[in-house]
């Protein structure tokens, strides 16, 4: 029996629920000679801003116990160059859905990026990165303040011509509460979790290992926390969830689906294995076949809670 691997996320049909996460898959087209793009559900571009950004100076990626710490600084080519050079080649892979990660330092910048992207063809939806510091609010991340989050999502929803997925920061008291705010403001889906704020120190030099001092922790180390956050969010909202955080094996992906995710994003695993996303997509299908799961979509939210 060949299982049906299709899932629908915010009205978008994916060939399978495995997606490459933002910041780990470039603009997608760079992987065409490494990954069979038609065999994955899609990918999220690295963050796209209104103007090009160079990011933080090196060192900006270091290995940690069971994970990775990064402070790339959202380096990207800017929305105009992305639309001109990076997006058009993806027309060769119509089955691979393109989600564009959007960010800015002000609400106006977010809106301008979305309005430009609305003019382009070949984009399935937008992933709104709300972990960025709002310069008009003293540098606090949009996603860490309920009022700022509500305002940004509402404004983005007003101009977006495509499904809007809000990528939530885990660096809050209750990510489920923030998901509820995003949903009420018009989000079509949420993705979680983004990286956890962390740091690393070299005891010999007595210096931070990252030039930015702090960075985002990702990889298997955060999986149990991310899994809990996806479960809590699924209990709080009715909109779809893209789950992520330390997914390396097909079983990891299944756990996130059972916790309530409709689709999963694979990120840090791609640094160790550039073909990780395709491997996970194949592995998930094999898992479904060996466990007599006819439709992968049936796994979403199918966690069995023991009754006391």
Buried (B, 14 or more C-beta within 10 A) or exposed (E): EEBBBBBEBBEBEBBBBBBBBBBBBBBBBEBBEEBBBEBBBBBBBBBBBBBEBEEBEEBBBBEBEEBBBBBBBBBBBBBBBBBEEBBEBBEEBEEBBBBBBBBBBBBEBBBBBBEBBEEBEBBBBBBBBBBBEBEEBEEEBBBBBBEBBBBBBBBBBEEBEBBBBBBBBBBBEEBBBBBBBBBEBBBBBBBBBBBBBBBBEEEEEEEBBBBBEEBBBBBBBBBEBBBBBBBBBBEBBEBBBBBBBBBBBBEBBBBBBBBBBBBBBBBBBBBEEBBBBBBBBBBBBEBBEEEEBEEBBEBBBEEEEEEE
